[in-house]
Amino acid sequence: MGSKFVVSKDKAGEYRFKLIAPNNQVIAVSEGYTSKESVMAGIESVKLNAAKAAVEDKTV
């Protein structure tokens, strides 16, 4: 099985997503969204932009 996005509601009633790796480790956690449509748009944005994202190494 590959990675997956899991959508849930937090105690404050906001929608959040987690990106889960195939080994069930959490890769990323989103901010809170006020609507399900917004959280789904956030997931689509990650899918679209993550592969093109540059890596900025500030450890050097």
A tleap script that builds the chain and sets N, CA, C and O, in Angstrom:
source leaprc.protein.ff14SB
mol = sequence {
  NMET GLY SER LYS PHE VAL VAL SER LYS ASP
  LYS ALA GLY GLU TYR ARG PHE LYS LEU ILE
  ALA PRO ASN ASN GLN VAL ILE ALA VAL SER
  GLU GLY TYR THR SER LYS GLU SER VAL MET
  ALA GLY ILE GLU SER VAL LYS LEU ASN ALA
  ALA LYS ALA ALA VAL GLU ASP LYS THR CVAL
}
set mol.1.N position { 0.834 -1.178 0.000 }
set mol.1.CA position { 0.000 0.000 0.000 }
set mol.1.C position { 0.877 1.238 0.000 }
set mol.1.O position { 1.940 1.248 0.620 }
set mol.2.N position { 0.441 2.283 -0.690 }
set mol.2.CA position { 1.200 3.524 -0.761 }
set mol.2.C position { 0.830 4.487 0.351 }
set mol.2.O position { 0.123 4.132 1.294 }
set mol.3.N position { 1.316 5.698 0.224 }
set mol.3.CA position { 0.984 6.751 1.179 }
set mol.3.C position { -0.493 7.107 1.043 }
set mol.3.O position { -1.123 6.830 0.022 }
set mol.4.N position { -1.034 7.728 2.097 }
set mol.4.CA position { -2.437 8.134 2.045 }
set mol.4.C position { -2.652 9.399 2.867 }
set mol.4.O position { -1.897 9.692 3.794 }
set mol.5.N position { -3.686 10.133 2.512 }
set mol.5.CA position { -4.138 11.288 3.277 }
set mol.5.C position { -5.310 10.839 4.137 }
set mol.5.O position { -6.210 10.151 3.656 }
set mol.6.N position { -5.300 11.228 5.407 }
set mol.6.CA position { -6.393 10.916 6.321 }
set mol.6.C position { -6.980 12.234 6.810 }
set mol.6.O position { -6.271 13.064 7.378 }
set mol.7.N position { -8.280 12.422 6.586 }
set mol.7.CA position { -8.979 13.643 6.994 }
set mol.7.C position { -9.747 13.350 8.274 }
set mol.7.O position { -10.405 12.316 8.393 }
set mol.8.N position { -9.658 14.269 9.232 }
set mol.8.CA position { -10.393 14.117 10.483 }
set mol.8.C position { -10.818 15.486 10.998 }
set mol.8.O position { -10.417 16.519 10.461 }
set mol.9.N position { -11.630 15.479 12.042 }
set mol.9.CA position { -12.041 16.706 12.714 }
set mol.9.C position { -11.393 16.719 14.095 }
set mol.9.O position { -11.372 15.702 14.787 }
set mol.10.N position { -10.862 17.884 14.492 }
set mol.10.CA position { -10.244 17.989 15.810 }
set mol.10.C position { -11.280 18.406 16.858 }
set mol.10.O position { -12.455 18.583 16.536 }
set mol.11.N position { -10.844 18.562 18.102 }
set mol.11.CA position { -11.751 18.899 19.201 }
set mol.11.C position { -12.421 20.251 19.015 }
set mol.11.O position { -13.517 20.476 19.529 }
set mol.12.N position { -11.775 21.152 18.287 }
set mol.12.CA position { -12.338 22.483 18.026 }
set mol.12.C position { -13.308 22.477 16.845 }
set mol.12.O position { -13.894 23.509 16.517 }
set mol.13.N position { -13.478 21.317 16.207 }
set mol.13.CA position { -14.389 21.218 15.076 }
set mol.13.C position { -13.768 21.558 13.739 }
set mol.13.O position { -14.469 21.653 12.731 }
set mol.14.N position { -12.444 21.744 13.721 }
set mol.14.CA position { -11.760 22.054 12.464 }
set mol.14.C position { -11.333 20.765 11.769 }
set mol.14.O position { -11.050 19.755 12.413 }
set mol.15.N position { -11.295 20.826 10.440 }
set mol.15.CA position { -10.832 19.705 9.625 }
set mol.15.C position { -9.318 19.773 9.501 }
set mol.15.O position { -8.745 20.854 9.364 }
set mol.16.N position { -8.679 18.619 9.549 }
set mol.16.CA position { -7.225 18.518 9.389 }
set mol.16.C position { -6.923 17.281 8.559 }
set mol.16.O position { -7.727 16.351 8.490 }
set mol.17.N position { -5.753 17.284 7.928 }
set mol.17.CA position { -5.320 16.058 7.272 }
set mol.17.C position { -3.936 15.684 7.739 }
set mol.17.O position { -3.130 16.534 8.119 }
set mol.18.N position { -3.681 14.392 7.701 }
set mol.18.CA position { -2.347 13.842 7.941 }
set mol.18.C position { -1.957 13.094 6.679 }
set mol.18.O position { -2.788 12.434 6.056 }
set mol.19.N position { -0.692 13.198 6.307 }
set mol.19.CA position { -0.142 12.394 5.224 }
set mol.19.C position { 0.588 11.243 5.892 }
set mol.19.O position { 1.533 11.451 6.652 }
set mol.20.N position { 0.141 10.025 5.603 }
set mol.20.CA position { 0.652 8.823 6.262 }
set mol.20.C position { 1.484 8.005 5.267 }
set mol.20.O position { 1.037 7.726 4.154 }
set mol.21.N position { 2.690 7.627 5.678 }
set mol.21.CA position { 3.582 6.809 4.852 }
set mol.21.C position { 3.113 5.348 4.849 }
set mol.21.O position { 2.314 4.951 5.697 }
set mol.22.N position { 3.608 4.557 3.900 }
set mol.22.CA position { 3.226 3.136 3.854 }
set mol.22.C position { 3.527 2.365 5.147 }
set mol.22.O position { 2.881 1.357 5.433 }
set mol.23.N position { 4.503 2.839 5.923 }
set mol.23.CA position { 4.818 2.165 7.188 }
set mol.23.C position { 4.014 2.741 8.360 }
set mol.23.O position { 4.328 2.485 9.522 }
set mol.24.N position { 2.967 3.525 8.040 }
set mol.24.CA position { 2.051 4.147 9.005 }
set mol.24.C position { 2.652 5.278 9.823 }
set mol.24.O position { 2.057 5.694 10.818 }
set mol.25.N position { 3.809 5.785 9.434 }
set mol.25.CA position { 4.358 6.957 10.107 }
set mol.25.C position { 3.766 8.218 9.504 }
set mol.25.O position { 3.529 8.289 8.298 }
set mol.26.N position { 3.528 9.221 10.356 }
set mol.26.CA position { 2.984 10.490 9.902 }
set mol.26.C position { 4.104 11.281 9.234 }
set mol.26.O position { 5.152 11.518 9.835 }
set mol.27.N position { 3.875 11.686 7.994 }
set mol.27.CA position { 4.842 12.476 7.234 }
set mol.27.C position { 4.574 13.964 7.420 }
set mol.27.O position { 5.505 14.753 7.583 }
set mol.28.N position { 3.299 14.345 7.396 }
set mol.28.CA position { 2.931 15.760 7.507 }
set mol.28.C position { 1.559 15.879 8.149 }
set mol.28.O position { 0.720 14.985 8.040 }
set mol.29.N position { 1.352 17.009 8.824 }
set mol.29.CA position { 0.072 17.326 9.447 }
set mol.29.C position { -0.315 18.730 9.000 }
set mol.29.O position { 0.526 19.629 8.971 }
set mol.30.N position { -1.573 18.920 8.654 }
set mol.30.CA position { -2.018 20.215 8.148 }
set mol.30.C position { -2.400 21.167 9.270 }
set mol.30.O position { -2.462 20.802 10.444 }
set mol.31.N position { -2.652 22.399 8.859 }
set mol.31.CA position { -3.289 23.378 9.732 }
set mol.31.C position { -4.764 23.009 9.846 }
set mol.31.O position { -5.222 22.082 9.178 }
set mol.32.N position { -5.509 23.722 10.681 }
set mol.32.CA position { -6.943 23.501 10.784 }
set mol.32.C position { -7.689 24.250 9.693 }
set mol.32.O position { -7.347 25.387 9.368 }
set mol.33.N position { -8.704 23.616 9.131 }
set mol.33.CA position { -9.544 24.214 8.099 }
set mol.33.C position { -10.979 24.274 8.616 }
set mol.33.O position { -11.414 23.386 9.349 }
set mol.34.N position { -11.713 25.317 8.237 }
set mol.34.CA position { -13.075 25.481 8.724 }
set mol.34.C position { -14.099 24.668 7.948 }
set mol.34.O position { -15.212 24.462 8.433 }
set mol.35.N position { -13.750 24.200 6.751 }
set mol.35.CA position { -14.701 23.408 5.964 }
set mol.35.C position { -14.009 22.200 5.340 }
set mol.35.O position { -12.792 22.180 5.154 }
set mol.36.N position { -14.815 21.204 5.027 }
set mol.36.CA position { -14.282 20.007 4.378 }
set mol.36.C position { -13.767 20.342 2.983 }
set mol.36.O position { -12.770 19.774 2.536 }
set mol.37.N position { -14.432 21.251 2.301 }
set mol.37.CA position { -13.986 21.664 0.965 }
set mol.37.C position { -12.587 22.270 1.035 }
set mol.37.O position { -11.756 22.028 0.159 }
set mol.38.N position { -12.329 23.053 2.071 }
set mol.38.CA position { -11.016 23.692 2.228 }
set mol.38.C position { -9.918 22.672 2.521 }
set mol.38.O position { -8.816 22.773 1.981 }
set mol.39.N position { -10.215 21.692 3.371 }
set mol.39.CA position { -9.189 20.685 3.674 }
set mol.39.C position { -8.881 19.859 2.431 }
set mol.39.O position { -7.730 19.489 2.197 }
set mol.40.N position { -9.915 19.567 1.628 }
set mol.40.CA position { -9.682 18.811 0.400 }
set mol.40.C position { -8.857 19.631 -0.591 }
set mol.40.O position { -8.023 19.078 -1.307 }
set mol.41.N position { -9.083 20.945 -0.638 }
set mol.41.CA position { -8.274 21.818 -1.497 }
set mol.41.C position { -6.820 21.850 -1.004 }
set mol.41.O position { -5.894 21.913 -1.812 }
set mol.42.N position { -6.621 21.808 0.308 }
set mol.42.CA position { -5.270 21.748 0.869 }
set mol.42.C position { -4.546 20.482 0.453 }
set mol.42.O position { -3.360 20.516 0.125 }
set mol.43.N position { -5.256 19.370 0.467 }
set mol.43.CA position { -4.671 18.097 0.026 }
set mol.43.C position { -4.281 18.184 -1.448 }
set mol.43.O position { -3.191 17.753 -1.824 }
set mol.44.N position { -5.147 18.728 -2.274 }
set mol.44.CA position { -4.847 18.861 -3.702 }
set mol.44.C position { -3.640 19.760 -3.922 }
set mol.44.O position { -2.832 19.506 -4.815 }
set mol.45.N position { -3.512 20.802 -3.122 }
set mol.45.CA position { -2.364 21.699 -3.236 }
set mol.45.C position { -1.061 20.968 -2.905 }
set mol.45.O position { -0.054 21.149 -3.589 }
set mol.46.N position { -1.085 20.151 -1.863 }
set mol.46.CA position { 0.109 19.375 -1.515 }
set mol.46.C position { 0.455 18.413 -2.641 }
set mol.46.O position { 1.617 18.299 -3.029 }
set mol.47.N position { -0.549 17.723 -3.166 }
set mol.47.CA position { -0.305 16.791 -4.269 }
set mol.47.C position { 0.313 17.503 -5.474 }
set mol.47.O position { 1.228 16.974 -6.106 }
set mol.48.N position { -0.174 18.677 -5.785 }
set mol.48.CA position { 0.284 19.427 -6.951 }
set mol.48.C position { 1.679 20.016 -6.751 }
set mol.48.O position { 2.502 19.974 -7.665 }
set mol.49.N position { 1.951 20.560 -5.576 }
set mol.49.CA position { 3.161 21.349 -5.368 }
set mol.49.C position { 4.329 20.615 -4.721 }
set mol.49.O position { 5.473 21.038 -4.890 }
set mol.50.N position { 4.090 19.552 -4.000 }
set mol.50.CA position { 5.166 18.900 -3.248 }
set mol.50.C position { 6.267 18.341 -4.161 }
set mol.50.O position { 7.452 18.437 -3.839 }
set mol.51.N position { 5.882 17.771 -5.272 }
set mol.51.CA position { 6.883 17.175 -6.163 }
set mol.51.C position { 7.804 18.219 -6.775 }
set mol.51.O position { 8.929 17.904 -7.165 }
set mol.52.N position { 7.333 19.466 -6.864 }
set mol.52.CA position { 8.119 20.535 -7.479 }
set mol.52.C position { 8.852 21.400 -6.452 }
set mol.52.O position { 9.613 22.295 -6.818 }
set mol.53.N position { 8.620 21.131 -5.181 }
set mol.53.CA position { 9.170 21.994 -4.130 }
set mol.53.C position { 10.685 21.890 -4.054 }
set mol.53.O position { 11.256 20.802 -4.119 }
set mol.54.N position { 11.325 23.051 -3.914 }
set mol.54.CA position { 12.763 23.089 -3.726 }
set mol.54.C position { 13.103 22.747 -2.284 }
set mol.54.O position { 12.274 22.917 -1.389 }
set mol.55.N position { 14.306 22.272 -2.059 }
set mol.55.CA position { 14.778 21.988 -0.711 }
set mol.55.C position { 15.752 23.091 -0.324 }
set mol.55.O position { 16.741 23.316 -1.021 }
set mol.56.N position { 15.483 23.777 0.777 }
set mol.56.CA position { 16.343 24.833 1.271 }
set mol.56.C position { 17.034 24.329 2.545 }
set mol.56.O position { 16.397 24.191 3.588 }
set mol.57.N position { 18.322 24.061 2.452 }
set mol.57.CA position { 19.083 23.524 3.584 }
set mol.57.C position { 19.709 24.664 4.366 }
set mol.57.O position { 20.646 25.306 3.891 }
set mol.58.N position { 19.200 24.917 5.554 }
set mol.58.CA position { 19.725 25.993 6.389 }
set mol.58.C position { 20.669 25.474 7.464 }
set mol.58.O position { 20.984 26.185 8.419 }
set mol.59.N position { 21.121 24.225 7.305 }
set mol.59.CA position { 22.034 23.654 8.289 }
set mol.59.C position { 23.493 23.912 7.944 }
set mol.59.O position { 24.382 23.642 8.752 }
set mol.60.N position { 23.742 24.430 6.757 }
set mol.60.CA position { 25.122 24.669 6.339 }
set mol.60.C position { 25.555 26.089 6.595 }
set mol.60.O position { 26.694 26.450 6.297 }
savepdb mol mol.pdb
quit
